[in-house]
Amino acid sequence: MDKPLRIEILAYAPTAFYHCAHCEVLWRETGFGEAAHREQLRSGLPEDLARDYQAVSDWVREVFSRHKEAVVLQVIDAASIEGFLKTARYGIRSFPAVIVDGRECFRGPDFGAADQAIARRLVAPASA
C-alpha cells in the first residue's frame, strides 16, 4: 500500500478558547491559564457527549496500536464548519461517525463495523 488509509471520525469535541499569544504568556506565568483551560475542557461537553468522545479517543488509540502508519486518522468536531459539511455530504444524523477511505460511513459508538471495513481495506485496498 503506497499511502495510508484515511479514516475520518466526526464527533462532538470539547473546546478550549485561548487568548492572544501575549496574553497567554501572562496567564501562564500567573498560573491561571492552565487551570482555566483544563476547566473549559472538563466542562465543555455534557456527560453523554463526553462519554462518546472518550470512546472515540480509546478507539483511536486502539486503531493506531493495531495499524500504526498504515492509517491516518482525523477527528473532526461535528460542530465545526468542516463537520457540518461532512455531515451533509454523508447524510450523518448521529455521532460519533466514522468515514473509511471516503467511501464507507459508520454511525454510533460501536466501532466494530468500522474496524472490519478498515481491516478489509488494508488487506485488499479498493482500486481508485
C-alpha positions in Angstrom: 0.0 0.0 0.0 1.6 3.3 -1.1 -0.3 5.7 1.0 -2.0 5.2 4.4 -5.7 4.5 4.7 -7.6 7.7 5.6 -10.1 7.5 8.5 -12.2 10.5 9.5 -14.1 10.5 12.8 -16.9 13.0 13.3 -17.7 13.6 17.0 -18.6 16.5 19.3 -15.3 17.5 20.7 -14.5 19.6 23.8 -13.3 23.0 23.0 -10.9 25.4 24.9 -10.6 29.0 24.0 -7.3 30.8 24.1 -6.3 34.5 24.2 -3.7 36.1 22.0 -0.1 34.8 22.4 1.0 37.7 24.6 -2.0 37.3 27.0 -1.5 33.5 27.1 2.1 34.1 28.3 0.8 36.4 31.0 -1.9 33.9 32.0 0.6 31.0 32.1 3.1 33.0 34.2 0.5 33.9 36.7 -0.7 30.3 37.0 -4.3 31.0 36.0 -4.2 30.0 32.3 -3.6 26.2 32.6 -6.3 25.8 35.3 -8.8 27.8 33.2 -8.1 25.7 30.1 -8.4 22.4 32.0 -11.8 23.6 33.4 -13.0 24.6 29.9 -12.1 21.1 28.5 -13.6 19.3 31.5 -16.9 21.2 31.4 -17.0 21.7 27.6 -19.4 18.8 26.9 -22.5 17.3 28.5 -21.8 14.0 30.2 -23.2 11.8 27.4 -21.2 13.5 24.7 -18.1 13.4 26.9 -18.6 9.6 27.2 -18.9 9.3 23.4 -15.7 11.4 23.0 -13.9 9.2 25.4 -15.0 6.1 23.4 -13.7 7.8 20.3 -10.4 8.6 22.0 -10.0 5.0 23.2 -10.8 3.6 19.8 -8.3 5.9 18.0 -5.6 4.6 20.3 -6.6 1.0 19.5 -6.6 1.7 15.8 -3.1 3.3 16.0 -1.7 0.4 18.0 -3.0 -2.2 15.6 -2.3 -0.5 12.3 0.4 2.1 13.1 1.4 4.1 10.0 -0.9 2.2 7.7 -3.7 4.6 8.7 -4.2 8.3 9.1 -6.9 9.4 11.4 -8.5 12.8 11.6 -11.0 13.7 14.3 -13.4 16.4 13.1 -15.6 18.3 15.5 -19.2 17.8 14.4 -20.0 21.4 15.4 -17.3 22.8 13.1 -17.9 24.0 9.5 -16.0 21.0 8.2 -18.1 18.8 10.4 -21.3 20.3 9.1 -20.2 19.8 5.5 -19.2 16.2 6.1 -22.5 15.6 7.9 -24.4 16.9 4.9 -22.3 15.1 2.3 -22.6 11.7 4.0 -26.1 12.1 5.4 -24.9 11.6 9.0 -27.6 12.0 11.6 -25.9 10.7 14.7 -22.4 10.9 16.2 -19.8 9.6 16.5 -19.5 8.6 12.9 -16.5 7.0 11.1 -15.7 7.5 7.4 -13.3 5.0 6.0 -11.4 5.9 2.8 -14.1 8.5 1.9 -16.4 5.7 0.8 -17.9 3.9 3.8 -19.7 5.6 6.7 -20.5 4.0 10.1 -22.5 5.6 12.8 -22.7 5.2 16.6 -20.3 4.4 19.4 -19.9 0.7 18.4 -16.8 0.7 16.1 -17.0 -3.0 15.2 -18.2 -2.4 11.6 -15.7 0.3 11.1 -12.9 -2.0 12.3 -14.0 -4.6 9.8 -14.0 -2.1 6.9 -10.5 -0.9 7.9 -9.2 -4.5 8.0 -10.8 -5.2 4.6 -9.3 -2.1 3.0 -5.8 -2.7 4.4 -5.8 -6.4 3.3 -7.2 -5.7 -0.2 -7.4 -2.0 -0.9 -10.0 -0.9 -3.4 -8.8 0.4 -6.7 -9.0 4.1 -7.2 
